[in-house]
Amino acid sequence: MCDADAAAVLRIYQAGIDSGHASFEPAAPSWAAFDAGRLPDHRYVAADDRDTVLGWVAVSAVSSRNVYAGVVEHSVYVDPAAQRQGVGRALLDALIASTEAAGIWTIQSGIFPENAASLAMHQRAGFRVVGVRERIARHAMHGGRWRDVVLLERRSPHIT
């Protein structure tokens, strides 16, 4: 992922937000805010043979404390027109390889329970459900209704 991908990345992010089942955020951030909040070594886009961005994956540190240096939280978003074509899984696989090579031992994410396709994809990629954070926050797109989030994590089997 690079600056040239910004418009496509933010468009795909906004499409996920608009679905109501991808984020508590009301709108995609500016590119500067997005860029500043993600670790530069672990973010990728998937593109077709015409270099059209189909999806993206990126991670953020979960804490500034050194003991959590090997734990990140990720997001993966796929353009609605490219869903169910293996794009999300390819992005997760690239992310897993990248983070493991860097010594990161845990990738975590929070997913709305209604996002069954994402939950299934993550479980196929080796993520496990840690639990459900019930009524963790209110969702603006749903009239302020409380939403649950399924907490998932993938612990690297290669980093002990």
C-alpha positions in Angstrom: 0.0 0.0 0.0 1.3 3.4 -1.0 0.1 7.0 -1.3 -1.0 6.3 -4.9 -3.5 3.8 -3.5 -5.1 6.3 -1.1 -8.3 7.1 -3.0 -9.1 3.4 -3.7 -8.3 2.4 -0.1 -10.5 5.1 1.4 -13.3 4.4 -1.1 -13.3 0.7 -0.1 -13.1 1.6 3.5 -16.1 3.9 3.1 -18.0 1.1 1.3 -17.4 -1.2 4.3 -18.5 1.6 6.7 -21.7 2.2 4.6 -22.6 -1.5 4.9 -23.1 -1.0 8.7 -21.3 -4.2 9.5 -17.7 -3.3 9.3 -16.8 -0.4 11.6 -18.1 1.9 14.3 -16.6 4.8 12.4 -19.1 7.1 10.7 -16.8 7.9 7.8 -13.4 7.0 6.4 -10.6 9.2 7.7 -8.3 11.5 5.7 -5.4 9.7 4.1 -3.0 11.5 6.5 -4.9 10.1 9.5 -5.2 6.6 8.0 -1.5 6.6 7.1 -0.4 7.8 10.6 -2.5 5.1 12.4 -1.2 2.1 10.6 2.2 0.4 10.8 4.0 0.9 7.5 5.5 -2.5 7.2 2.3 -4.5 7.4 -0.2 -3.0 5.0 -1.1 -4.3 1.6 -3.5 -3.9 -1.3 -4.8 -6.5 -3.7 -5.1 -5.4 -7.3 -6.3 -6.9 -10.5 -4.3 -7.1 -13.7 -5.3 -3.5 -14.5 -4.0 -2.3 -11.1 -7.5 -1.7 -9.8 -7.4 -2.0 -6.0 -9.8 -4.7 -4.9 -9.1 -4.7 -1.2 -6.6 -3.8 1.6 -5.3 -5.0 4.9 -3.4 -3.0 7.5 -2.4 -3.2 11.2 -2.2 -0.9 14.1 -0.2 -1.4 17.3 -2.5 -2.3 20.2 -0.2 -0.6 22.8 2.9 1.5 23.0 4.2 -0.7 25.9 7.1 -2.8 24.8 5.7 -6.0 26.2 2.9 -5.8 23.6 5.3 -5.1 20.6 4.3 -8.5 19.1 0.5 -7.8 19.2 -1.3 -5.9 16.5 -4.9 -5.3 15.5 -5.8 -5.6 11.9 -8.5 -4.5 9.4 -9.3 -6.1 6.1 -11.7 -4.6 3.6 -12.7 -5.8 0.2 -14.5 -3.9 -2.5 -18.1 -5.1 -2.6 -17.7 -6.0 -6.3 -14.7 -8.3 -5.5 -16.1 -10.1 -2.5 -16.3 -13.9 -2.4 -13.4 -14.2 -4.8 -10.5 -15.0 -2.4 -9.3 -11.4 -2.1 -9.7 -11.1 1.6 -8.0 -14.4 2.3 -5.1 -13.5 0.0 -4.7 -10.3 2.0 -4.9 -12.1 5.3 -2.3 -14.6 4.1 0.1 -11.8 3.1 -0.4 -10.1 6.4 0.2 -13.3 8.4 3.5 -13.9 6.5 4.6 -10.3 6.9 3.9 -10.1 10.6 5.4 -13.5 11.4 8.6 -12.6 9.6 8.7 -9.5 11.8 8.3 -11.4 15.0 4.7 -10.4 15.7 3.0 -13.2 17.6 -0.6 -12.1 17.8 -3.0 -10.5 15.3 -6.4 -9.6 16.7 -9.5 -8.1 15.3 -13.1 -7.2 16.4 -15.8 -8.2 13.9 -19.6 -7.6 14.1 -21.4 -10.9 14.6 -23.6 -10.1 11.6 -20.5 -10.2 9.4 -20.6 -14.0 9.0 -18.5 -14.1 5.9 -15.6 -12.3 7.6 -15.9 -14.4 10.7 -15.7 -17.6 8.6 -12.8 -16.3 6.5 -10.8 -15.4 9.6 -11.5 -18.8 11.2 -10.3 -20.6 8.0 -7.1 -18.5 8.2 -6.4 -19.7 11.8 -8.1 -17.1 13.9 -10.0 -18.2 16.9 -12.9 -16.6 18.7 -11.7 -15.2 22.1 -15.1 -14.0 23.1 -17.9 -11.6 22.4 -17.7 -8.0 23.7 -21.4 -7.5 24.4 -22.8 -4.0 23.8 -19.3 -2.6 23.5 -20.4 0.6 21.7 -23.2 2.3 20.0 -23.4 2.4 16.2 -24.3 5.7 14.7 -25.6 4.2 11.5 -28.1 2.2 13.4 -29.7 5.0 15.4 -27.3 4.6 18.3 -28.1 1.0 18.8 -25.7 -1.0 21.0 -23.6 -3.5 19.0 -21.7 -6.6 20.0 -18.2 -7.3 18.6 -16.6 -10.8 18.3 -13.0 -10.6 19.4 -10.7 -12.9 17.3 -7.0 -13.5 17.5 -4.4 -15.5 15.6 -1.4 -16.6 17.6 1.5 -17.5 15.4 2.5 -21.2 15.8 6.0 -20.2 14.6 6.9 -17.6 17.3 7.2 -19.1 20.8 
